C-alpha cells in the first residue's frame, strides 16, 4: 500500500496558546472544506460552535452540508487555536476515515510546530490515535479521556490534554464533548488571566 503525505499545511496563528492535534485527515472524498476536521460527519466544529456561540450550527453554512472555512479560520485566530495532526505520513489499511486503520509512517515534528508558537503551552490530543502518538513523542503516562498532565518538552513546560474524539463513532453526546473541550479551553493561562 502506498503511503500518503499530509495534505494540509499546519495552521499556526502567532497568538496561539493552544495546539490541537488530531491523527490525520480523512480521504479527500469525505471533505466538505479544505481545512482541518473537514468531514461533515465529524463534530469538531459543532463542538466549538457550542463553546463559541451556544449553537452547534454556528460554523455551518446555512442550507448546505458544509462548514464555513473562513469563519472557522477567523475564529481560530481570535481564540488562539493552532491546528495540525500527529502524523505527517500514513498508510491507510482500509479506504475509510477510521483511526483504527491508520498506520503512521512518519510522526509530525511537534517540537518544530511549537517553535513557531511562542505563547503555546497547551497541546490537545483530539482522540485515541493522536493521544497515543503524542504520548510516544513527548513521553508521558497514558491519560484518561478528559485528563491532562504537565510535561517538559521542546524546552518549555506544557500541559497535555486528552480530549474525547469528535468522531460520531465515539459514544458520547455532543453536549458532553463540548463541555470537556470548554473545561480544557477555560483552563488556558491567558484565558485565566483575562478573567481577573
MARBA-3410 file (N, C-alpha, C, O; in Angstrom, 1 decimal):
196
0.8,-1.2,0.0,0.0,0.0,0.0,0.9,1.2,0.0,1.9,1.3,0.7 ~ 0.5,2.2,-0.8,1.2,3.5,-0.9,1.0,4.3,0.3,-0.1,4.4,0.9 ~ 2.0,5.1,0.7,1.8,6.0,1.9,1.2,7.3,1.3,1.2,7.6,0.1 ~ 0.7,8.1,2.3,0.0,9.3,2.0,0.6,10.4,2.8,0.7,10.3,4.0 ~ 1.0,11.5,2.2,1.5,12.7,3.0,0.4,13.6,3.4,-0.7,13.6,2.7
0.6,14.3,4.4,-0.4,15.2,4.9,-0.8,16.2,3.9,0.1,16.9,3.3 ~ -2.1,16.4,3.6,-2.4,17.3,2.5,-2.5,18.8,2.9,-2.7,19.6,2.0 ~ -2.4,19.1,4.2,-2.6,20.5,4.6,-1.3,21.0,5.3,-0.6,20.2,5.9 ~ -1.2,22.3,5.2,-0.1,23.0,6.0,-0.6,23.2,7.4,-1.8,23.4,7.6 ~ 0.3,23.2,8.4,-0.1,23.5,9.7,-0.7,24.9,9.8,-0.3,25.8,9.1
-1.8,25.0,10.6,-2.4,26.3,10.8,-1.9,26.8,12.2,-2.3,26.3,13.2 ~ -1.0,27.9,12.1,-0.2,28.3,13.3,-0.3,29.8,13.5,0.6,30.5,13.2 ~ -1.5,30.3,14.0,-1.6,31.7,14.3,-0.5,32.1,15.3,-0.3,31.4,16.3 ~ 0.1,33.2,15.1,1.2,33.7,16.0,0.8,33.8,17.5,1.6,33.7,18.4 ~ -0.5,34.1,17.7,-1.0,34.3,19.1,-1.5,33.0,19.7,-2.1,33.1,20.8
-1.3,31.9,19.1,-2.0,30.6,19.6,-1.4,30.2,20.9,-0.2,30.2,21.1 ~ -2.3,29.9,21.8,-2.0,29.4,23.2,-2.2,27.9,23.2,-1.7,27.2,24.1 ~ -2.9,27.4,22.2,-3.4,26.0,22.2,-3.1,25.4,20.9,-3.4,26.0,19.8 ~ -2.5,24.2,20.9,-2.2,23.4,19.7,-3.0,22.2,19.7,-2.8,21.3,20.6 ~ -4.0,22.1,18.8,-4.9,20.9,18.8,-4.3,20.0,17.7,-4.1,20.4,16.6
-4.1,18.7,18.1,-3.6,17.7,17.2,-4.5,16.5,17.1,-4.8,15.8,18.0 ~ -5.0,16.3,15.9,-5.7,15.1,15.6,-4.8,14.0,15.1,-3.6,14.1,15.4 ~ -5.3,13.1,14.4,-4.4,12.0,13.9,-4.0,12.3,12.4,-2.8,12.4,12.2 ~ -5.0,12.3,11.5,-4.7,12.6,10.1,-6.0,12.8,9.4,-7.0,12.2,9.8 ~ -6.1,13.7,8.4,-7.3,13.9,7.7,-7.9,12.7,7.0,-7.2,11.7,6.7
-9.3,12.7,6.9,-9.9,11.6,6.2,-9.6,11.6,4.7,-9.0,12.6,4.2 ~ -9.9,10.6,3.9,-9.8,10.6,2.5,-10.5,11.9,1.9,-11.5,12.3,2.4 ~ -9.9,12.5,0.9,-10.4,13.8,0.4,-11.8,13.7,-0.1,-12.5,14.7,0.0 ~ -12.3,12.5,-0.5,-13.7,12.4,-1.0,-14.7,12.7,0.2,-15.9,12.9,-0.1 ~ -14.2,12.7,1.4,-15.1,12.9,2.6,-15.0,14.4,3.0,-15.7,14.8,4.0
-14.3,15.2,2.3,-14.1,16.6,2.8,-15.3,17.5,2.3,-15.8,17.3,1.2 ~ -15.7,18.5,3.2,-16.6,19.5,2.7,-16.0,20.9,2.8,-16.7,21.9,2.5 ~ -14.7,20.9,3.1,-13.9,22.2,3.1,-12.5,21.8,3.1,-12.1,20.7,3.4 ~ -11.6,22.7,2.7,-10.2,22.5,2.6,-9.5,23.0,3.9,-8.7,23.9,3.9 ~ -9.8,22.3,5.0,-9.3,22.7,6.3,-9.4,21.5,7.3,-9.8,20.4,6.9
-9.0,21.7,8.5,-8.9,20.6,9.4,-10.3,20.2,9.9,-11.2,21.0,10.0 ~ -10.5,18.9,10.2,-11.8,18.3,10.5,-12.8,18.7,9.4,-13.8,19.3,9.7 ~ -12.5,18.2,8.2,-13.3,18.6,7.0,-14.5,17.7,6.8,-15.4,18.0,6.0 ~ -14.6,16.6,7.5,-15.6,15.6,7.3,-17.0,16.2,7.9,-17.0,16.5,9.1 ~ -18.0,16.3,7.1,-19.3,16.8,7.5,-19.8,16.0,8.7,-20.5,16.5,9.6
-19.4,14.7,8.8,-19.9,13.8,9.9,-19.0,13.9,11.1,-19.3,13.2,12.1 ~ -18.0,14.7,11.1,-17.2,14.9,12.3,-17.7,16.2,13.0,-18.1,17.2,12.4 ~ -17.8,16.1,14.3,-18.5,17.1,15.1,-17.5,18.2,15.7,-18.0,19.0,16.5 ~ -16.3,18.2,15.3,-15.3,19.2,15.9,-15.9,20.6,15.8,-15.9,21.3,16.8 ~ -16.4,21.0,14.7,-16.8,22.4,14.5,-18.2,22.7,15.1,-18.5,23.8,15.4
-18.9,21.6,15.4,-20.2,21.7,16.2,-19.8,21.9,17.7,-20.5,22.6,18.4 ~ -18.8,21.2,18.1,-18.3,21.3,19.5,-17.9,22.8,19.7,-18.3,23.4,20.7 ~ -17.1,23.3,18.8,-16.6,24.7,19.0,-17.7,25.7,18.8,-17.7,26.8,19.4 ~ -18.7,25.3,18.0,-19.9,26.2,17.8,-20.7,26.3,19.1,-21.1,27.4,19.5 ~ -20.8,25.2,19.9,-21.4,25.3,21.2,-20.6,26.1,22.2,-21.2,26.9,23.0
-19.3,26.0,22.1,-18.4,26.8,23.0,-18.5,28.3,22.7,-18.6,29.1,23.6 ~ -18.4,28.6,21.4,-18.2,30.0,21.0,-19.6,30.7,21.0,-19.6,31.9,21.3 ~ -20.7,30.0,20.6,-21.9,30.7,20.4,-23.1,30.0,21.0,-24.3,30.4,20.7 ~ -22.9,28.9,21.7,-24.0,28.1,22.2,-24.9,27.6,21.1,-26.1,27.5,21.2 ~ -24.3,27.3,19.9,-25.0,26.9,18.7,-24.2,25.9,18.0,-23.2,26.3,17.4
-24.6,24.7,17.9,-23.9,23.7,17.2,-23.7,23.9,15.7,-22.8,23.4,15.1 ~ -24.6,24.8,15.2,-24.5,25.1,13.7,-23.9,26.4,13.5,-24.0,27.0,12.4 ~ -23.2,27.0,14.4,-22.6,28.3,14.3,-21.6,28.3,13.1,-21.5,29.4,12.5 ~ -20.9,27.2,12.9,-19.9,27.2,11.8,-20.4,26.5,10.5,-19.6,26.1,9.7 ~ -21.7,26.2,10.5,-22.3,25.6,9.3,-22.8,26.6,8.3,-23.4,27.6,8.7
-22.5,26.4,7.0,-23.1,27.3,6.0,-24.6,26.9,5.9,-25.0,25.8,5.6 ~ -25.4,27.9,6.1,-26.8,27.7,6.2,-27.4,27.1,4.9,-27.1,27.6,3.8 ~ -28.1,26.0,5.1,-28.8,25.4,4.0,-27.9,24.4,3.2,-28.3,23.9,2.2 ~ -26.6,24.3,3.6,-25.6,23.4,2.9,-25.0,22.4,3.9,-24.9,22.7,5.1 ~ -24.5,21.4,3.4,-23.8,20.4,4.2,-22.3,20.6,4.1,-21.5,19.8,3.6
-21.9,21.8,4.6,-20.5,22.1,4.7,-20.3,23.2,5.8,-21.2,23.9,6.2 ~ -19.0,23.2,6.2,-18.7,24.2,7.2,-18.1,25.4,6.6,-17.6,25.4,5.4 ~ -18.2,26.6,7.3,-17.7,27.8,6.8,-16.2,28.0,7.1,-15.9,28.4,8.2 ~ -15.4,27.6,6.2,-13.9,27.6,6.4,-13.4,29.0,6.9,-12.6,29.1,7.8 ~ -13.8,30.1,6.2,-13.3,31.4,6.5,-13.7,31.8,7.9,-12.9,32.4,8.7
-14.9,31.5,8.3,-15.4,31.8,9.7,-14.6,31.0,10.7,-14.3,31.5,11.8 ~ -14.3,29.7,10.4,-13.6,28.8,11.3,-12.2,29.4,11.5,-11.6,29.4,12.6 ~ -11.5,29.7,10.4,-10.1,30.2,10.4,-10.1,31.5,11.3,-9.2,31.6,12.1 ~ -11.0,32.4,11.1,-11.0,33.6,11.9,-11.3,33.4,13.3,-10.6,34.0,14.2 ~ -12.2,32.4,13.6,-12.4,32.0,15.0,-11.1,31.5,15.6,-10.8,31.8,16.8
-10.4,30.6,14.9,-9.2,30.0,15.5,-8.1,31.1,15.8,-7.4,31.0,16.8 ~ -8.0,32.1,14.9,-7.1,33.2,15.1,-7.5,34.0,16.3,-6.7,34.3,17.2 ~ -8.8,34.3,16.4,-9.3,35.1,17.5,-9.2,34.4,18.9,-8.9,35.0,19.9 ~ -9.4,33.1,18.9,-9.4,32.3,20.1,-8.0,31.7,20.4,-7.8,31.0,21.4 ~ -7.0,31.9,19.5,-5.6,31.5,19.8,-5.5,30.0,19.7,-4.8,29.3,20.5
-6.1,29.4,18.6,-6.0,27.9,18.4,-5.2,27.6,17.1,-5.5,28.0,16.0 ~ -4.2,26.8,17.3,-3.4,26.3,16.2,-3.8,24.8,15.9,-4.3,24.1,16.9 ~ -3.7,24.4,14.7,-4.2,23.1,14.3,-3.2,22.3,13.4,-2.6,22.9,12.5 ~ -3.0,21.1,13.7,-2.3,20.2,12.8,-2.7,18.7,13.3,-3.6,18.5,14.0 ~ -1.9,17.8,12.9,-2.1,16.4,13.2,-0.8,15.7,13.7,0.3,16.3,13.4
-0.9,14.6,14.4,0.3,13.9,14.9,1.0,13.1,13.9,2.1,12.6,14.2 ~ 0.4,12.9,12.7,1.1,12.1,11.7,1.3,13.0,10.5,0.4,13.7,10.0 ~ 2.5,12.9,9.9,2.9,13.6,8.7,2.7,12.7,7.5,2.4,13.2,6.4 ~ 2.9,11.4,7.7,2.7,10.4,6.6,2.1,9.1,7.2,2.5,8.7,8.2 ~ 1.1,8.6,6.5,0.4,7.4,6.9,0.2,6.4,5.8,0.4,6.8,4.6
-0.1,5.2,6.1,-0.7,4.2,5.2,-2.1,3.9,5.7,-2.3,3.6,6.9 ~ -3.1,4.0,4.8,-4.5,3.7,5.2,-4.6,2.2,4.9,-4.5,1.7,3.7 ~ -4.9,1.4,5.9,-5.0,0.0,5.8,-6.4,-0.4,5.2,-6.6,-1.4,4.6 ~ -7.3,0.6,5.3,-8.7,0.5,4.7,-9.0,1.9,4.2,-8.5,2.9,4.7 ~ -9.8,1.9,3.1,-10.2,3.2,2.5,-11.3,3.9,3.3,-12.4,4.1,2.7
-11.0,4.3,4.5,-12.0,5.0,5.3,-11.3,6.0,6.2,-10.1,6.2,6.1 ~ -12.1,6.7,7.0,-11.6,7.7,7.9,-11.2,7.3,9.3,-10.9,8.1,10.1 ~ -11.3,6.0,9.5,-11.1,5.4,10.9,-9.6,5.5,11.3,-8.8,5.0,10.5 ~ -9.4,6.0,12.5,-8.0,5.9,13.0,-7.5,4.5,13.2,-6.3,4.2,13.2 ~ -8.5,3.6,13.4,-8.1,2.2,13.7,-7.3,1.6,12.6,-6.6,0.6,12.7
-7.5,2.1,11.4,-6.8,1.6,10.2,-5.8,2.5,9.6,-5.5,2.4,8.4 ~ -5.2,3.4,10.5,-4.1,4.2,10.1,-2.8,3.7,10.6,-2.7,3.4,11.8 ~ -1.9,3.5,9.7,-0.5,3.1,10.1,0.3,4.3,10.0,0.5,4.8,8.9 ~ 0.9,4.8,11.1,1.7,6.0,11.0,3.1,5.7,10.5,3.8,4.9,11.1 ~ 3.5,6.3,9.4,4.9,6.1,8.8,5.8,7.1,9.4,6.9,6.8,9.9
5.4,8.4,9.4,6.2,9.5,9.9,5.4,10.4,10.9,4.5,11.0,10.4 ~ 5.8,10.4,12.2,5.1,11.3,13.1,5.4,12.7,12.8,6.5,13.0,12.2 ~ 4.6,13.6,13.1,4.9,15.1,13.0,6.0,15.5,13.9,6.1,15.0,15.0 ~ 6.8,16.4,13.5,7.8,17.1,14.3,7.1,18.1,15.1,7.0,19.3,14.8 ~ 6.6,17.7,16.3,5.8,18.6,17.1,6.7,19.7,17.7,6.2,20.8,17.9
7.9,19.4,18.0,8.8,20.5,18.5,9.0,21.6,17.6,9.0,22.8,18.0 ~ 9.0,21.3,16.3,9.2,22.4,15.3,7.9,23.2,15.2,7.9,24.4,14.9 ~ 6.7,22.6,15.4,5.5,23.3,15.4,5.5,24.3,16.6,5.1,25.5,16.5 ~ 5.9,23.8,17.8,5.9,24.7,19.0,6.9,25.8,18.8,6.7,26.9,19.4 ~ 8.0,25.6,18.0,9.0,26.7,17.8,8.3,27.9,17.1,8.8,29.0,17.2
7.3,27.6,16.4,6.5,28.7,15.7,5.4,29.3,16.6,4.8,30.2,16.1 ~ 5.3,28.8,17.8,4.1,29.2,18.6,4.7,29.6,20.0,4.6,28.8,21.0 ~ 5.2,30.8,20.1,5.9,31.2,21.4,5.0,31.3,22.6,5.4,31.1,23.7 ~ 3.7,31.5,22.4,2.7,31.6,23.5,2.1,30.3,23.9,1.3,30.2,24.8 ~ 2.4,29.2,23.1,1.7,28.0,23.3,2.3,27.1,24.4,3.5,26.7,24.3
1.5,26.8,25.4,2.0,25.9,26.5,0.9,24.8,26.7,1.0,24.1,27.7 ~ 0.0,24.6,25.8,-1.0,23.6,25.9,-1.2,22.9,24.6,-1.4,23.5,23.5 ~ -1.1,21.5,24.7,-1.4,20.7,23.5,-2.5,19.8,23.8,-2.7,19.2,24.9 ~ -3.4,19.6,22.8,-4.6,18.8,23.0,-4.5,17.6,22.0,-4.4,17.9,20.8 ~ -4.7,16.4,22.4,-4.9,15.3,21.6,-6.4,15.1,21.4,-7.1,14.9,22.4
-6.8,15.1,20.2,-8.3,15.1,19.9,-8.9,13.7,19.7,-9.9,13.5,19.0 ~ -8.2,12.6,20.2,-8.7,11.3,20.0,-7.6,10.3,20.4,-6.5,10.7,20.8 ~ -8.0,9.0,20.4,-7.1,8.0,20.9,-5.8,7.9,20.1,-4.7,7.8,20.7 ~ -5.9,7.8,18.8,-4.7,7.7,17.9,-3.7,8.9,18.2,-2.5,8.7,18.3 ~ -4.3,10.1,18.2,-3.4,11.2,18.4,-2.8,11.2,19.8,-1.7,11.6,20.0
-3.6,10.8,20.8,-3.1,10.7,22.1,-1.9,9.7,22.2,-0.9,9.9,22.9 ~ -2.1,8.5,21.6,-1.1,7.5,21.6,0.2,8.0,21.0,1.3,7.8,21.5 ~ 0.1,8.7,19.8,1.2,9.2,19.1,1.9,10.3,19.9,3.2,10.3,20.0 ~ 1.1,11.2,20.5,1.7,12.3,21.3,2.4,11.7,22.5,3.5,12.2,22.9 ~ 1.8,10.7,23.1,2.4,10.1,24.3,3.8,9.5,23.9,4.8,9.6,24.7
3.9,8.9,22.7,5.2,8.3,22.3,6.2,9.4,22.0,7.4,9.2,22.3 ~ 5.8,10.5,21.5,6.7,11.6,21.2,7.2,12.3,22.4,8.4,12.6,22.6 ~ 6.2,12.7,23.3,6.6,13.5,24.5,7.0,12.7,25.7,7.9,13.1,26.4 ~ 6.4,11.5,25.8,6.9,10.6,26.8,6.2,10.8,28.2,6.9,10.9,29.2 ~ 4.9,10.8,28.2,4.2,10.9,29.5,3.3,9.7,29.6,3.2,8.9,28.7
2.8,9.5,30.8,1.9,8.3,31.1,0.6,8.5,30.4,0.2,9.6,30.1 ~ -0.1,7.4,30.0,-1.4,7.5,29.3,-2.4,8.2,30.1,-2.4,8.2,31.4 ~ -3.3,8.9,29.4,-4.3,9.8,30.1,-5.7,9.3,29.8,-6.0,8.7,28.8 ~ -6.6,9.4,30.8,-8.0,9.1,30.6,-8.6,10.2,29.7,-8.0,11.3,29.7 ~ -9.7,9.9,29.1,-10.4,11.0,28.3,-10.8,12.1,29.2,-11.4,11.9,30.3
-10.4,13.3,28.9,-10.7,14.5,29.7,-9.6,14.8,30.7,-9.6,15.8,31.4 ~ -8.6,13.9,30.7,-7.5,14.1,31.7,-6.4,15.0,31.1,-6.3,15.2,29.9 ~ -5.5,15.5,31.9,-4.3,16.2,31.5,-3.1,16.0,32.4,-3.2,15.5,33.5 ~ -2.0,16.3,31.8,-0.7,16.1,32.6,0.3,17.2,32.2,0.2,17.8,31.1 ~ 1.1,17.6,33.2,2.1,18.6,33.0,3.4,17.8,32.5,3.7,16.8,33.0
4.0,18.4,31.5,5.2,17.8,30.9,6.2,18.8,30.5,5.9,20.0,30.4 ~ 7.5,18.4,30.3,8.5,19.3,29.8,8.9,18.7,28.4,9.2,17.6,28.2 ~ 8.8,19.6,27.4,9.0,19.2,26.0,9.4,20.4,25.2,8.9,21.5,25.4 ~ 10.4,20.2,24.3,10.9,21.3,23.4,11.2,22.5,24.2,10.9,23.7,23.8 ~ 12.0,22.4,25.3,12.5,23.5,26.1,11.4,24.4,26.7,11.6,25.5,26.9
10.2,23.8,27.0,9.2,24.5,27.7,8.3,23.6,28.5,8.2,22.4,28.2 ~ 7.6,24.2,29.5,6.6,23.4,30.2,5.3,23.4,29.4,4.9,24.5,28.9 ~ 4.7,22.3,29.3,3.4,22.2,28.6,2.4,21.4,29.4,2.8,20.5,30.2 ~ 1.1,21.7,29.1,0.1,20.9,29.6,-0.5,20.1,28.4,-0.8,20.7,27.4 ~ -0.6,18.8,28.6,-1.1,17.9,27.5,-2.5,17.4,28.0,-2.7,16.9,29.1
-3.5,17.6,27.1,-4.9,17.2,27.4,-5.2,16.1,26.4,-4.8,16.1,25.3 ~ -6.0,15.1,26.9,-6.6,14.1,26.1,-8.1,14.3,26.0,-8.8,14.0,27.0 ~ -8.6,14.8,24.9,-10.0,15.1,24.7,-10.7,14.0,24.1,-10.2,13.1,23.4 ~ -12.1,14.0,24.3,-12.9,13.0,23.6,-12.8,13.2,22.0,-12.7,14.3,21.6 ~ -12.8,12.1,21.3,-12.8,12.2,19.8,-14.1,13.0,19.4,-15.2,12.8,19.9
-13.9,13.8,18.3,-15.1,14.5,17.7,-15.8,13.6,16.7,-16.8,14.0,16.1 ~ -15.3,12.4,16.5,-15.9,11.4,15.6,-17.3,11.0,16.2,-17.4,10.8,17.4 ~ -18.3,10.8,15.3,-19.5,10.4,15.8,-19.5,8.9,16.2,-20.4,8.4,16.9 ~ -18.4,8.2,15.8,-18.2,6.8,16.3,-17.9,6.8,17.7,-18.0,5.7,18.4 ~ -17.4,7.9,18.3,-17.1,7.9,19.7,-18.4,8.1,20.5,-19.0,9.1,20.3
-18.8,7.2,21.4,-20.1,7.2,22.0,-20.2,8.1,23.2,-20.3,7.7,24.3 ~ -20.3,9.4,22.9,-20.5,10.4,23.9,-21.4,11.5,23.3,-21.1,12.0,22.2 ~ -22.4,12.0,24.0,-23.3,13.0,23.4,-22.5,14.3,23.1,-21.5,14.6,23.8 ~ -22.9,15.0,22.0,-22.2,16.2,21.6,-22.1,17.2,22.7,-21.0,17.8,22.9 ~ -23.1,17.4,23.5,-23.0,18.4,24.6,-22.0,18.0,25.6,-21.3,18.9,26.2
-21.8,16.7,25.9,-20.7,16.3,26.8,-19.3,16.5,26.3,-18.4,16.8,27.0 ~ -19.2,16.2,25.0,-17.9,16.5,24.3,-17.6,18.0,24.4,-16.5,18.4,24.7 ~ -18.6,18.8,24.1,-18.4,20.3,24.2,-18.0,20.7,25.6,-17.1,21.6,25.7 ~ -18.6,20.1,26.6,-18.3,20.5,28.0,-16.8,20.2,28.3,-16.2,21.0,29.0 ~ -16.3,19.0,27.8,-15.0,18.7,28.1,-14.0,19.6,27.4,-13.0,20.1,28.0
-14.3,20.0,26.1,-13.4,21.0,25.4,-13.5,22.4,26.1,-12.5,23.1,26.2 ~ -14.7,22.7,26.6,-14.8,24.0,27.2,-14.0,24.1,28.5,-13.3,25.1,28.7 ~ -14.0,23.0,29.3,-13.2,23.0,30.5,-11.7,23.1,30.2,-11.0,23.9,30.8 ~ -11.3,22.4,29.2,-9.9,22.5,28.7,-9.6,23.9,28.3,-8.5,24.5,28.8 ~ -10.4,24.5,27.5,-10.1,25.8,26.9,-10.0,26.9,28.0,-9.2,27.8,28.0
-11.0,26.8,28.9,-11.1,27.8,30.0,-9.9,27.7,31.0,-9.7,28.6,31.8 ~ -9.2,26.6,30.9,-8.0,26.4,31.8,-6.7,27.1,31.3,-5.8,27.2,32.1 ~ -6.8,27.6,30.1,-5.5,28.1,29.5,-5.1,29.3,30.3,-5.9,30.1,30.7 ~ -3.8,29.5,30.5,-3.3,30.6,31.4,-3.7,32.0,30.9,-4.1,32.8,31.8 ~ -3.7,32.2,29.6,-4.1,33.6,29.2,-5.6,33.8,29.3,-6.0,35.0,29.5
-6.4,32.8,29.2,-7.8,32.9,29.4,-8.0,33.2,30.9,-8.8,34.0,31.3 ~ -7.3,32.5,31.8,-7.4,32.7,33.2,-7.1,34.1,33.6,-7.8,34.8,34.4 ~ -6.0,34.6,33.0,-5.5,36.0,33.4,-6.5,37.1,32.9,-6.6,38.1,33.5 ~ -7.2,36.8,31.8,-8.1,37.8,31.2,-9.4,37.8,32.1,-10.1,38.8,32.0 ~ -9.6,36.8,32.9,-10.8,36.8,33.8,-10.6,37.7,35.0,-11.6,38.0,35.7
-9.3,38.0,35.4,-9.0,38.7,36.6,-9.3,40.2,36.5,-9.1,40.9,37.5
END
